[in-house]
Amino acid sequence: MVFGANPLRGAIIRLLALNSEGMTSGAIQRELNTTYQTVLRHLQELESAGTVTADAGEQRQGQRVIYVLDTDALQSALFGYGEYLFGK
């Protein structure tokens, strides 16, 4: 990964980009062969940043939550970061 970015977070973004219909946290955990708690923590960070959306809203307990990558938000964040790096 570039600039010290977390490789697992990058892998989650890539996996969601390859599965545009979205995935559950459990499916992501199984695909990436890591702990559920770690995946959930990264998904929460990505959702907080607006890069990932979840279909459950505030009522998450006992539900199957599907996480989807917001490609427009990701592209905007990457563009903004590039602008920052190049001093624009």
C-alpha positions, 0 to 999 in steps of 0.5 A: 500500500502507498503512504502507510495506508492499511493494506486490509482496508485497501483489500476491503475497498478492492473486494467491494469494488469487485462486488458492486452488489455489496457484501456482508461483513461475514462474507468479507471476513471469510474472503480475506481470512481475517477476524470478524472484529477487524473487518467490522472495525474497518467497515465502520471507519470506511462508513464514517468516512462516507466511502462505504454505505450500509443498508441497515441504517441505525437498526443493525442488531440481528440483521444481515447488513450489506456493505456497498462501496460508494465509488463516487465518494472514493474517487472524490476522496482520491482526487482531493488527496491528490490535489493536496499532495500536489499543493493545489 
